[in-house]
Amino acid sequence: MNQSAESLQEHPLNVSTAEKPATAGVMPAGSGATPPAARRRLLPVSGKRPGPVAVTVLFSLGWVFMYADRNILSPVMSVIQEQWGLNKGQLGLMSTVFFLTYALMQIPTGYLADRIGRVKVVVAGYVIFGIGTILSGFAPGFMIFLLMRAFTGIGEGTFYSPVYGISSSYISDKWRGVSAALINSGMAVGISLGFIGSSYFTFTLGLPWHASFLIFGAATLAVAFLINYFLAPIDAEHKAQAAKTAESERNGAAPAAKESNKALFTRNHILTYVLIFCSLYGFFSMLTWLPTYLQQARDVAPSQTGIIASLVPWASIPGAILLSMLARRLSNTRPLIVLLAVLGGACQILVPLTGEYSLMIVGLVVYGLVGKLALDPILIAFLADNTPRSMYSRAYGYFNFAGMLSSIFAPYITGALADATGALEAGFYLSAVLLLVGAVAFCFTKPAAVLEPAVASALGSEPSLQGGR
């Protein structure tokens, strides 16, 4: 990810090591004593300032276990159903309570991260959801399991907005979408790891379903250590930059333009929120119920469902990267976004509609190539192009909140429709209709050249921290 020398000088995170302020837990040159802050810190912090590659790799790894932890449930839902005597609506509720707390954390997390430190918020949440995953494995019954899944959702809810707030500020504009695609590839790996790992531990090794939660929860805590160790200096640099700006204003410099939440609710923002809601509804409906659908409607062996369900995330990795590379070369990504939404909706119809096993596989692969995981990075870059940089975490908080609202309803509604109709197909068809509605709505967004004057002014007044597109 090559940045120009000018962008390296201008961006507050791209200062040289010599210019970098001393951070908590980092020894200034020539110092012979350990600072008190370092002794108080529970997790050590690397003294080396992370580069864009480290940011991308570690946040991608973060997504691996975010999605692995939430998807170890899907392959063993039938086992839990039999053990606790649950109906499909109750099975869907196990995912719904997780996504409810996850969604509710999005907006406050965005504001909190912009104020107290984005990495700090990410690490704290990661520790919480790692512990929640472990405690889910110890749950003795349905109600305690619901409570632990809700607790896990609180922890995971702190990840999205700070991560993309950091990467959108840290990575140059022209590589922003590609970086988001690489970070998002961790979602795909995590989905596959969760599906295959849970299926393998439970159906191949014959371990109790609880084992997957304990194993993955422990791995999650290790990842929290890595993120804090290597990325914590980012928060110190943000803090130093904010202090420098405040000092300049006290010395007579023109104060920064006052932030207004109106900049987060323009037409482009609202319609982007609508599309991500529709996209994630279908994605989480499929993610939650696809293994069960394959077992009950397609007679696929339980040990194989994790592998087949993983076709979607694995196909999304090359799809997201290639499409983000294409979007980087486009002056207007809106037509591409609409096309991907339409194709994703068509695949949601094809998978349950076709009676041919091979066509179902094709539908899953194509959905992976063009669906939610491929669409997300392009929407993230589109949103950044329409948002003041200082408000990135808040914008992504609202963005992911809108998307995760759908995840609250999708698992339960799909299960309830299956109970009412006797088949899971109805839930897939509803997902397709919503995604097509989102595609039509997005057609009414505006290109950057005709943004509302107030928004264009806010974007124009932002310092040019990175090379333009």
Secondary structure, DSSP 8 states (H G I E B T S, - for coil): ----HHHHHHSTTS--TTTS---TT---TT--S--HHHHH-SS---SS---HHHHHHHHHHHHHHHHHHHHSSGGGHHHHHHHHT--HHHHHHHHHHHHHHHHHTHHHHHHHHHHH-HHHHHHHHHHHHHHHHHHHHT--SHHHHHHHHHHHHHHHTTTHHHHHHHHHHHS-GGGHHHHHHHHHHHHHHHHHHHHHHHHIIIIIS---THHHHHHHHHHHHHHHHHHHHHHTHHHHHHHHHHHHHHHHHHTT--------GGGGSSHHHHHHHHHHHHHHHHHHHHHHHHHHHHHHTS---HHHHHHHHTHHHHHHHHHHHHHHHHHHT-S--HHHHHHHHHHHHHHHHHHHH---HHHHHHHHHHHHHHSHHHHHHHHHHHHHHTS-GGGHHHHHHHHHHHHHHHHHHHHHHHHHHHHHHSSSHHHHHHHHHHHHHHHHHHTT---GGG--HHHHHHHHTS---S---
